[in-house]
Amino acid sequence: MKKKIGRVLAYLLISVCIYPMASYGADEELIMLLKDKGILTQTEVDQLLARVKEKEKKSGALKAYYKDGFHVATPDNAFKMTIGGRAHMDYLGLDNNGREDSSFAIKRARINAAGTLFKNTEFKAEIDFGEGKDANLTDGYINLTHLPFARIMLGQYKEPFSLEQLTSFRFVDFVERSIIANNIAPGRDIGAMLHANLFNGMLGYGVGIFNGNGRNKKRDENDDKDVASRVYLRPFIKSGMPFLKGLQLGGAFTWGNQEGTPGNLVVPGSETGIVTWTKGVRNDSRRLRSGAELAWLLGPLSLKGEWMRTQWADLEFSGKRHDLDVAGWYGSVSWFLTGEKENLKEGVFGRVKPKHNFNPARGGWGALELAARYESLDVDQGIFKQGFATGTDRVNSFTLGANWYPHNMFRVSLNYVRNEFDDNLSDLKGDDQEDLILSRFQVDF
């Protein structure tokens, strides 16, 4: 009897409230809420949603709603736009012989607009105001999705290389990415790329051609371009085997000729110099980068690892030539104590949704995640012996971290990092190790 009364009240609510508010997107949320409460069956939900959508199409009014961002769309979703952004406030506690002071910092403050035009033309533009710098463009591209097996992306965005580098900072497990992702993997560049996610997520690829000299550069530094490619495979995603369905394997490479001086290698977070190039070192030859990756989701437990290598040919300095070989790896594990699962979709990690948002009055404490990472980077010793650079030929690093998600758009992170170097570094005033406390308060929408 109670259920019948509840159903009658539900239909009255739908008739009086939902249909008048259809243009504001409140309809679907209310229907799904009634389903979650057990008042409506799935068949009734499908029928009501179909009626609501038909009414929206006839009205022609724009839908405005909020779901992990502010959205505006036409009834048929042919045109839609989302406004989003993020802010990262960090605290860095450094024990590195006084080379740098501990400090608060606004690491990132970004605002973006993304959307779809005529269903098959996607776009995004994002500006970053963080670290006290002038506003600069991070992403700016269009993505043509007419062919689902060969989408075309044009503009400035991340090259297809490295699971960790392609995963947004909002969703990585630690405050800073690994040393190899920071120093070997390419980031954003300007170019064109074919990419797709195939067979319901079982296979994905990206292959493109880029300037090869990074983001926000007016022009390329030479006529040669970089070719970059990444492939990932989730062979058991449809197998029904819980132990294997979360396994993802991948590989990537970039190839191209470069001009100028290679960038210094640094430890992310502290920015301690691993390799600092001597003034006058130049390159006008090949650079090859390669990488392999693994991710394995086992319920609330996640395992991740990557190996990367970069090879520079014919570095020049004071009449001498030398090849450079830098390689490294990391392995990490994370575990949600509160039972959540990481979201691995289209080859990268996405937003985590707590099972219960933070609300102590109702017994909700958000999501709590613990994580650990070990990593190593090796550099060819010859560049130091011949005076091409100063620094160390090896760094090993260990990180312990904890992440708290009060809800899916706010995160608090705390990391302890121990970096150990094979040689005493001038950056550390002759020491061969440093300890870091890194923390981040993150809000994004």
HUCOR-V661539 format. One record per residue. N is the residue number from 1. PSI is psi in radians with two decimals (* if undefined). OMEGA is omega in radians with two decimals (999 if undefined). Layout:
{{N | PSI | OMEGA} {N | PSI | OMEGA}}
//
This chain:
{{1 | -0.78 | 3.14} {2 | -0.68 | -3.11} {3 | -0.68 | 3.12} {4 | -0.74 | 3.11} {5 | -0.74 | 3.12} {6 | -0.63 | -3.13} {7 | -0.69 | 3.09} {8 | -0.80 | 3.11} {9 | -0.65 | 3.14} {10 | -0.79 | -3.14} {11 | -0.64 | 3.06} {12 | -0.74 | 3.13} {13 | -0.73 | 3.14} {14 | -0.77 | -3.10} {15 | -0.72 | -3.04} {16 | -0.65 | -2.98} {17 | -0.77 | -2.96} {18 | -0.91 | -3.05} {19 | -0.69 | 3.05} {20 | -0.45 | -3.09} {21 | 0.24 | -3.02} {22 | -0.64 | -3.09} {23 | -0.19 | -3.12} {24 | 0.04 | 3.04} {25 | 0.11 | -3.13} {26 | -0.28 | -3.06} {27 | -0.98 | -3.06} {28 | -0.71 | -3.13} {29 | -0.73 | -3.12} {30 | -0.71 | 3.11} {31 | -0.78 | -3.14} {32 | -0.58 | 3.08} {33 | -0.74 | 3.12} {34 | -0.59 | 3.07} {35 | -0.79 | -3.14} {36 | -0.54 | 3.14} {37 | -0.06 | 3.13} {38 | 0.19 | -3.11} {39 | -0.64 | -3.14} {40 | 2.52 | 3.05} {41 | 2.94 | 3.14} {42 | -0.67 | 3.12} {43 | -0.76 | 3.12} {44 | -0.67 | 3.09} {45 | -0.80 | -3.14} {46 | -0.74 | -3.14} {47 | -0.76 | -3.14} {48 | -0.74 | 3.13} {49 | -0.68 | 3.10} {50 | -0.73 | 3.12} {51 | -0.70 | 3.13} {52 | -0.79 | -3.13} {53 | -0.67 | 3.10} {54 | -0.70 | 3.12} {55 | -0.68 | 3.12} {56 | -0.75 | -3.13} {57 | -0.72 | -3.14} {58 | -0.63 | -3.10} {59 | -0.55 | -3.12} {60 | 0.12 | -3.09} {61 | 2.64 | 3.07} {62 | 2.51 | 3.01} {63 | 2.33 | 3.03} {64 | 2.16 | -3.09} {65 | 2.98 | -3.13} {66 | 2.18 | 3.03} {67 | 1.72 | -3.04} {68 | 0.63 | -3.12} {69 | 2.93 | 3.14} {70 | 2.18 | -3.04} {71 | 2.51 | 2.97} {72 | 2.32 | -3.08} {73 | 2.69 | 2.98} {74 | 2.82 | -3.09} {75 | -0.61 | -3.13} {76 | 0.10 | 3.13} {77 | 0.31 | 3.08} {78 | -0.56 | 3.08} {79 | 2.19 | 3.07} {80 | 2.68 | -3.13} {81 | 2.49 | 3.11} {82 | 2.36 | 3.02} {83 | 2.19 | -3.13} {84 | 3.09 | 3.12} {85 | 3.12 | 3.12} {86 | 2.75 | 3.02} {87 | 2.30 | 3.11} {88 | 1.98 | 3.01} {89 | 2.11 | -3.07} {90 | 2.68 | 2.89} {91 | 2.19 | -3.12} {92 | 2.03 | 3.04} {93 | 1.97 | -2.95} {94 | 2.24 | 2.98} {95 | 1.42 | -3.08} {96 | 0.84 | 3.10} {97 | 0.62 | 3.03} {98 | 0.24 | -3.14} {99 | -0.65 | 3.08} {100 | 2.70 | 3.11} {101 | 2.59 | 3.01} {102 | 2.55 | -2.99} {103 | 2.66 | 2.86} {104 | 2.66 | 3.13} {105 | 2.54 | 2.97} {106 | 1.67 | -3.02} {107 | -0.70 | 3.13} {108 | 2.48 | 3.01} {109 | 1.72 | -2.96} {110 | 2.61 | 3.03} {111 | 2.47 | -3.10} {112 | 2.78 | 3.02} {113 | 2.29 | 3.13} {114 | 2.69 | -3.13} {115 | -2.93 | -3.10} {116 | 2.41 | 3.08} {117 | 2.24 | -3.14} {118 | 0.59 | 3.05} {119 | -0.48 | -3.00} {120 | 0.13 | 3.08} {121 | 1.83 | 3.11} {122 | 2.66 | 3.12} {123 | 2.77 | 3.03} {124 | 2.45 | 3.01} {125 | 2.23 | -3.08} {126 | 2.39 | 3.14} {127 | 2.42 | 3.13} {128 | 2.29 | 3.13} {129 | 0.20 | -3.00} {130 | 2.94 | 3.06} {131 | 0.46 | 3.07} {132 | 0.24 | -3.12} {133 | 2.88 | 3.00} {134 | 2.68 | 3.12} {135 | 2.36 | 3.11} {136 | 2.70 | -3.10} {137 | 2.27 | 3.00} {138 | -1.22 | 3.06} {139 | 2.45 | 3.01} {140 | 1.73 | -3.02} {141 | 2.90 | 2.92} {142 | 2.61 | -3.09} {143 | 1.99 | -3.10} {144 | 2.05 | -2.98} {145 | 0.42 | -3.13} {146 | -0.68 | 3.12} {147 | 1.87 | -3.07} {148 | -0.40 | 3.14} {149 | -0.09 | 3.13} {150 | 1.30 | 3.08} {151 | 2.61 | -3.07} {152 | 2.10 | 3.12} {153 | 2.28 | -3.09} {154 | 2.31 | 3.09} {155 | -2.55 | -3.14} {156 | 2.17 | -3.11} {157 | -3.10 | -3.10} {158 | 2.36 | 3.05} {159 | 2.63 | 3.13} {160 | 1.59 | -3.11} {161 | 2.18 | 2.99} {162 | 2.10 | 3.06} {163 | -0.81 | -3.07} {164 | -0.71 | -3.13} {165 | -0.65 | -3.13} {166 | -0.41 | 3.07} {167 | 2.25 | -3.13} {168 | 2.57 | 3.06} {169 | -0.40 | 3.12} {170 | -0.42 | -2.96} {171 | 0.08 | 3.06} {172 | 2.81 | -3.01} {173 | -0.32 | -3.03} {174 | 2.91 | -3.14} {175 | -0.70 | 3.11} {176 | 2.59 | 3.02} {177 | 2.96 | -3.12} {178 | 2.87 | 3.13} {179 | -0.70 | -3.12} {180 | -0.67 | 3.09} {181 | -0.57 | -3.12} {182 | -0.57 | -2.99} {183 | -0.38 | -3.10} {184 | -0.84 | -3.08} {185 | 2.38 | 3.04} {186 | 2.74 | 3.07} {187 | -2.23 | 3.14} {188 | 2.53 | 3.09} {189 | 3.05 | -3.13} {190 | 2.23 | -3.12} {191 | -2.81 | -3.12} {192 | 2.51 | -3.04} {193 | 2.47 | 2.91} {194 | 2.39 | -3.14} {195 | 2.79 | 3.13} {196 | 2.78 | 3.01} {197 | 2.00 | -2.91} {198 | 2.79 | 3.03} {199 | 0.84 | 3.09} {200 | 0.68 | 3.06} {201 | 0.01 | -3.11} {202 | -0.57 | -3.07} {203 | 2.45 | 3.07} {204 | 2.69 | 3.13} {205 | 2.79 | 2.97} {206 | 2.31 | 3.09} {207 | 2.24 | -3.05} {208 | 3.02 | 3.10} {209 | 2.31 | -2.99} {210 | 2.83 | 3.07} {211 | -0.73 | 3.10} {212 | 0.08 | -3.13} {213 | 0.38 | 3.00} {214 | -3.09 | -3.01} {215 | 2.76 | 3.03} {216 | 0.57 | 3.04} {217 | 2.34 | -3.08} {218 | -0.73 | 3.14} {219 | 2.85 | 3.04} {220 | 2.76 | -3.12} {221 | -0.19 | 3.07} {222 | 3.10 | -3.12} {223 | -0.29 | -3.13} {224 | 2.61 | 3.12} {225 | 2.75 | 3.08} {226 | 2.41 | 2.99} {227 | 2.30 | -3.13} {228 | 2.51 | -3.13} {229 | 2.55 | 3.06} {230 | 2.44 | 3.06} {231 | 2.39 | 3.04} {232 | 2.66 | -3.05} {233 | 2.29 | 3.01} {234 | 1.39 | -2.94} {235 | -0.40 | -3.03} {236 | 0.29 | -3.02} {237 | -0.51 | 3.14} {238 | 0.23 | -3.02} {239 | -0.39 | -3.06} {240 | 0.08 | 3.11} {241 | 1.85 | -3.07} {242 | -0.58 | -3.08} {243 | -0.50 | -3.03} {244 | -0.32 | -3.02} {245 | -0.37 | 3.13} {246 | 0.19 | -3.11} {247 | 2.27 | 3.06} {248 | 2.31 | 3.09} {249 | 2.60 | -3.14} {250 | 2.88 | 3.08} {251 | 2.73 | -3.09} {252 | 2.80 | 3.03} {253 | 2.77 | 2.91} {254 | 2.59 | 3.13} {255 | 2.38 | 3.08} {256 | 2.88 | 3.08} {257 | 2.49 | -3.05} {258 | 2.71 | 3.00} {259 | 2.58 | 3.08} {260 | -2.93 | -3.12} {261 | 2.32 | 3.07} {262 | 2.69 | 3.11} {263 | 2.60 | 3.07} {264 | 2.63 | 3.07} {265 | 2.26 | -3.06} {266 | 2.80 | 3.03} {267 | 2.14 | 3.13} {268 | 2.49 | -3.10} {269 | -1.19 | -3.13} {270 | -0.38 | -3.07} {271 | 0.43 | 3.03} {272 | 2.35 | -3.07} {273 | 2.12 | 3.01} {274 | -0.84 | 3.07} {275 | 2.14 | 3.07} {276 | 2.06 | -3.03} {277 | 2.47 | 3.05} {278 | 2.47 | 3.14} {279 | 2.31 | 3.14} {280 | -0.18 | 3.09} {281 | 2.30 | -3.12} {282 | 2.84 | 3.09} {283 | 2.43 | 3.06} {284 | 0.95 | -3.06} {285 | -2.78 | -2.96} {286 | 2.52 | 2.94} {287 | 2.17 | 3.13} {288 | 2.22 | 3.07} {289 | 2.44 | 3.13} {290 | 2.70 | -3.11} {291 | 2.68 | 3.04} {292 | 2.58 | -3.04} {293 | 2.70 | 3.09} {294 | 2.38 | 2.98} {295 | 2.43 | -3.09} {296 | 1.96 | -3.13} {297 | 2.14 | -3.14} {298 | 1.32 | -3.05} {299 | -2.24 | 3.14} {300 | -0.11 | -3.14} {301 | 2.36 | 3.12} {302 | 2.37 | 3.05} {303 | 2.37 | -3.14} {304 | 2.59 | 3.08} {305 | 2.59 | 3.08} {306 | 2.62 | 2.98} {307 | 2.40 | 3.14} {308 | 2.67 | 3.11} {309 | 2.43 | 3.01} {310 | 2.41 | -3.11} {311 | 2.08 | 3.05} {312 | 2.32 | 3.12} {313 | 2.36 | 2.98} {314 | 0.96 | 2.91} {315 | 2.46 | -3.08} {316 | 2.41 | 3.06} {317 | 2.13 | 3.05} {318 | 0.80 | 3.10} {319 | 0.01 | -3.14} {320 | 2.69 | 3.09} {321 | 2.50 | 3.13} {322 | 2.44 | 3.03} {323 | 2.63 | 3.12} {324 | 2.32 | 3.10} {325 | 2.08 | 3.10} {326 | 2.25 | -3.13} {327 | 2.67 | 3.13} {328 | 3.07 | -3.11} {329 | 2.86 | 2.96} {330 | 2.70 | 2.99} {331 | 2.39 | -3.11} {332 | 2.73 | 3.08} {333 | 2.45 | 3.08} {334 | 2.67 | -3.06} {335 | 2.20 | 3.06} {336 | 1.92 | 3.13} {337 | -0.43 | -3.08} {338 | 0.10 | 2.98} {339 | 0.02 | 3.12} {340 | 2.92 | 3.08} {341 | 2.52 | 3.07} {342 | 2.68 | -3.06} {343 | 1.81 | 3.13} {344 | 1.94 | -3.04} {345 | 2.34 | -3.13} {346 | 0.71 | 2.99} {347 | -0.02 | 3.13} {348 | 2.87 | -3.14} {349 | 2.55 | -3.11} {350 | -2.75 | -2.98} {351 | 2.40 | 3.05} {352 | 2.30 | 3.12} {353 | 1.99 | 3.12} {354 | 2.56 | 3.06} {355 | -0.61 | 3.14} {356 | 2.08 | 3.09} {357 | 2.77 | -3.11} {358 | 1.98 | 3.11} {359 | 1.45 | -3.05} {360 | -0.53 | -3.12} {361 | -0.46 | 3.14} {362 | 0.24 | 3.09} {363 | 0.29 | 3.13} {364 | 2.24 | -3.10} {365 | 0.21 | -3.12} {366 | -2.85 | 3.14} {367 | 2.45 | 3.14} {368 | 2.21 | -3.09} {369 | 2.36 | 3.00} {370 | 2.53 | -3.08} {371 | 2.67 | 3.08} {372 | 2.56 | -3.13} {373 | 2.42 | 2.99} {374 | 2.43 | -3.08} {375 | 2.79 | -3.12} {376 | 2.53 | 3.10} {377 | 2.29 | 3.13} {378 | 2.41 | -3.11} {379 | 2.46 | 3.09} {380 | 2.18 | -3.09} {381 | -0.41 | -3.04} {382 | -0.54 | -3.11} {383 | -0.48 | 3.11} {384 | -0.72 | -3.11} {385 | -0.57 | -3.11} {386 | 0.13 | 3.03} {387 | 0.21 | 3.13} {388 | -0.51 | -3.04} {389 | 2.89 | 2.98} {390 | 2.76 | 3.12} {391 | -2.47 | -3.10} {392 | 2.68 | -3.11} {393 | -0.07 | 3.12} {394 | 2.47 | 2.98} {395 | 2.33 | 3.02} {396 | 2.46 | -3.04} {397 | 2.49 | 3.10} {398 | 2.33 | -3.10} {399 | 2.32 | 2.97} {400 | 2.37 | -3.08} {401 | 2.77 | 3.04} {402 | 2.39 | 3.10} {403 | 2.33 | 3.07} {404 | 2.21 | 3.13} {405 | 1.66 | 3.07} {406 | -0.63 | 2.97} {407 | -3.11 | -2.95} {408 | -0.03 | -3.11} {409 | 0.20 | 3.10} {410 | 2.39 | -3.10} {411 | 2.47 | 3.02} {412 | 2.22 | -3.09} {413 | 2.50 | 3.07} {414 | 2.22 | -3.12} {415 | 2.47 | 2.89} {416 | 2.28 | -3.08} {417 | 2.30 | 3.00} {418 | 2.07 | 3.07} {419 | 2.24 | 3.13} {420 | 2.28 | -3.07} {421 | 2.59 | -3.13} {422 | -0.45 | -3.11} {423 | 2.73 | 3.00} {424 | 2.41 | -3.07} {425 | 2.44 | 3.10} {426 | -0.57 | 3.09} {427 | -0.55 | -3.11} {428 | 0.34 | 3.12} {429 | 0.83 | 3.04} {430 | 0.02 | -3.13} {431 | 2.88 | 3.14} {432 | 0.35 | 3.10} {433 | 2.82 | 3.06} {434 | 2.67 | 3.10} {435 | 2.40 | -3.09} {436 | 2.48 | 2.91} {437 | 2.01 | -3.10} {438 | 2.31 | 3.09} {439 | 2.68 | -3.11} {440 | 2.40 | 2.97} {441 | 2.06 | -2.99} {442 | 2.28 | 2.98} {443 | 2.38 | 3.10} {444 | 2.71 | 3.14} {445 | * | 999}}
//
